[in-house]
């Protein structure tokens, strides 16, 4: 029971904290809609930062596989730093996506509850229509975010494998061994960056639509 109770208790605690936060922000005139737009913007920025880190790691690996007898230690250390930075950037992306989903859920629940308060049928229908449209737009955005997010872990795992292997094998033979894996890793990073670009573009469209609405 403890293994079930502790995560549930934590989830309820976090949910209560978020509810209190949204209520406090509402009192100073910052509504869930505003928070959602801000969090989508933050997620977009974290994806852009993550792209830069993964691209840097790819460039560092490119230097390594073009080994020409020079000292490898410095390049390896830079690659290791790139991996650590990429890992932190990926965690930030996931955290921001979770925050986006949380406030969107709260916003839509509030919107649905408020529909029951209308006395004017015409206005209620218009609000229902706008809610459905916004939900569809958000679901598309969230799918895009989660798709790019799902590509990060395999890339990070591959980067980590390369870093670990090179750690105790800084020589031409070790570089030759990872050279065969480089093409797949390069493809995966490029696919990740492409997916992130698509998600970033979807974020921009969603922000624009929300601001218009």
N, C-alpha and C positions, 0 to 999 in steps of 0.2 A: 504493500500500500504506500509506503514512503516514497518509492520511486515514481508513483503516479501523483501523489499529493503535492510533493515539492514543486514540480514543474507547473502544476495547475495553480498552486498558491502564488507562484511567481508571476504567472500569466495574469491572474486576477489583480495582483498588486500593480503590475505595469499598466494594465488597462485602466485601473482606478487613477493612477498617476496621470495618464494621458487625458482622461476625462476631466480631471481637476485642472490640467493645463489648458485645455480647450475652453473650459468655463472661465478661467481667469483671463485668458486672452479676449474672450467675447466681451467681458466687462470693460475692457479698454478699447473696444471697437475693432478688434482684429478677429475676423470670422474664419471658420474652417475653410471656406473657399480661398481666402487670402493665404492661409497657412499651406493649403495644398499647392497653390501656385508657387509659393516660396520653396517648398520642398521638391517640387519637380525641377525648379531651377537649380537647387543645390545638387540634386542627383545628376543633372546634365553636366554641371561643372565637375563633379567627382568622376564622371565617365571620361570627360576630356582629360583630366589629370591622369587617370588610369591608362588611357591610350598612350600618353606620352611616356609613361613608365614602361609599358610593354614594348613600345617601339625602341626605347633606349636599350632594353635588354636584348632585343633582336639585333640591334646594331653592334652590341658588345659581343654577342655570339659570332656574328659575322667576322669580327676582328680575330676571334680565337681560331675559327676554322681556316683562316688564311695565314695560320702560323708559318713563320719563315725562319724560325730559329731564335727569335728574340726572346727576351725575358717574359714569361707568361704570368708571373705572380701578380704584377700590377693590374693586368687586364682581368685576371680571375677575380681579384678583390673588387674591382669595379662591377663585374658581372654579379657577384654575390650581393653587393649593395643594390644593384638594379633589381635582383630577385626580391630582396627584402622590401624595397620600396613598392614594387609591383604588388606584393602580398598585402601590404598595408592599404594601398590604393584600392585593391579589390574588396577588402573588408569595408572600406568607406562606401563604396558603391552599393554593396549589399545592405548595409545599415541604412543608407538613404532611401533605397527602394522600399525597405520595410516601413520606414516612416511615411513615405508617400502612400503606401497601401493602407496604413493605419488611419491616417486622417481622411482619406477618401471614403473608407468604410464608415467612419463617424459622420462625415458629411451626408452621405447618401441615406443613412439611417435617420438622421435628423430631418432631411428633406421629405422622406416618405412619411414620417410621423406628422409633419406639418401639413401634408396634403389633407389629412382628416379634419383640419381646422377650418378649411374653406367653407364659406356659405354660398359663394358665387360659383356655379358649375362651370362656367366658361373659363374663369381664371384658373380653376382647379385643373381643367383639361390642358390648358396651356402649360401649367407648371409640371404636370405629369409628362407631357411631351418633351419639355426641356430636360427633365430628369432622365428620361429614357435616352435622349440624345447624348447627354453628358456622360451617362454610364457607358454607353457604347464607345464613345471617344476614349474614356479612361481605360476601359478593358483592352482596347487596342494598344494604348500606350503601355499598360502594365505588361502585356504579353511581349511587347518589344523589349522592354527593360529586362524582363526575366529571361528572355532568349539570350540576350548578350551576356547577362550574368552567368548563365549556365555554361558559357564557353570559357569563363575565366579559370575555373578549377582545373580542367585538363591542361591548360596552358601552364598554370602555376606548377602543377605536378611534374610536367615535362621539364620546366626550367629548373625545378629543385633537383630532379634526377641528374641533370647535366652538371649543376653546381656541386652536388655531392660527389659525383664521379671524378670531377676534376680536382676536388679538394686535396686528394692524396695522390693524384696522378698528373702533376703538371709537367707533361712532356709531350713530344710529338706523337707518340703512340696513343695517348689518351685523347688528343685532339682528333686523330684519325678515327678513333672509335665513335666519337660523338658526331663526326661529320655526316655519317649516314643518317642520323636522326634529325639533322638540321633542316632538311627539306620539309619534313612533316611539321616540325615546330614552326617554321617560317609560315607555312600555309595556315596553320591553326591561329597564329597571331594575326595574320592578315585578315582571316575570316572574322576573328573577334573584333578587330578594329572596324571592319565593314559593318558588322552588326551593331556596334556601338554608334557608328555614324547614323545608322538608320534610326536607332533609339533616340539619339540627340535631335534628329530632324522631327521625329514624332513628338518629342517634348516641346520643341519650339512651336509646332502647330497647336498642340494642346494648350499651351500658355496663351497663345494668340486667341484661340477660341474662347478660353475662359475669360480673358480680359474684355473681349467683345461682348460676352454674355453678361 
